[in-house]
Amino acid sequence: MTELLVGTKKGLFALRGEPGSPFEIAARAFAGEPVEFACRDPRSGRYLACVTSAFYGPKIFVTDDPAGEWEQAQGVELPEGGDTALVRLWTIVPGEEDDLLYAGGDPGVLFESRDGGLTWELNMPFWEQPTRPEWNPGAGGMCLHSIATWPGDSSRLAVGISAVGVWLSDDEGETWRHGNRGLVARYVPEESREETLALCVHNLHRAPAQPERLFMQFHGGVYRSDDAGESWIDIGAGLPSDFGFPMVVDPADPNSAYVIPLVADLDRVTPEGRVRVYETRDAGASWTARGEGLPAREAYLTILRQAFGGSGSGPSMELYFGGTSGDVFGSGDAGATWSAAATRLPPVHSVRVA
């Protein structure tokens, strides 16, 4: 039995079922409120959700049972006395130490928890970056949406921000540096590209089986790094578009990754009205369209950056994604075939396997 956590514009849905069959709604929480992201910490079994209240702003909630009571976590706030507000929380990622978690959000902030998500603290070295006054948001805000830990080494982190590029740390977030060499911001005038900080990373994932390798969906390209994020090469040739948001990496195969391209920044829908997931098994040298069982005509879906998740690895890897249409699709054979897991939900913000 697979459990999916689906964050939507109107609450969190816990879905349960088997790949290839429709899933049932096992629980719903935060009815009517936007849930930007939800996940389950595999170490503790605790569920965590990023909820944006119209009255109280972004909060993190935790529970041991998605159908039960949720407890609001403490410390998810910016320093008092400033002019900047916390706008949204985009992701939560388990760290490499027991009970360590990271959360990222807008305006380009990184939070840390050392008690399994009950209390949080702002990473002050990142908050106090000298260049911060020069940072600018992407179309969706200045969101720190990607946090890539290093398996077995809690000192090494990579984060991706729209639109402030890649940042790397080798000392558990005490100091930070850029990791942007090779990224080309074609939306910036050519004469300004080498100096710009306006690098709009859309998604960033590490290959656990080869931690030096990362994959990135950029605003205008899909990239790969083989030196832990210091430099990047474009691997987008063979895709129908160089624009998109969601990405999944096979945790056991550093050559395998999945993306769902969209047409362009001004037309954020699936190309040609066909819903297809693109797979590489050779680190981006080639891409193969996987669409069996997915809508193949007059289907102009938008899949947001956190709305694509997976579990397992290899030929039996499970993959799931949801669209702003409210549909969730799943595959139990690494994308070879697909079927509808759920339909008619509110617009989907995030999908994760619990």
Buried (B, 14 or more C-beta within 10 A) or exposed (E): EBBBBBBBBBBBBBBBBEBBEBBEEBBBBBEEBBBBBBBBBEEBEBBBBBBBEEEEBBBBBBBEEBEEEBEEBBEBBBEEEEEBEBBBBBBBBBBBEEBBBBBBBBBBBBBBBBEBBBBBEBBEBBBEBEEBEEBEBBEBBBBBBBBBBBEEEEEBBBBBBBBBBBBBBBEBBEEBEBBBEBBBBEEBEEEEBEEBBBBBBBBBBBBBBBBBBBBBBBBBBBBBBBEBBBBBEBBBEBBBBBBBBBBBBBBEBBBBBBBBBBBBEEEBBBBEBBBBBBBBBEBBEEBEBBBBBBBEEEBBBBBBBBBBBBBBBEEEBBBBBBBBBBBBBBBBBBBEBBBBBBEEBBBBBBBBBB
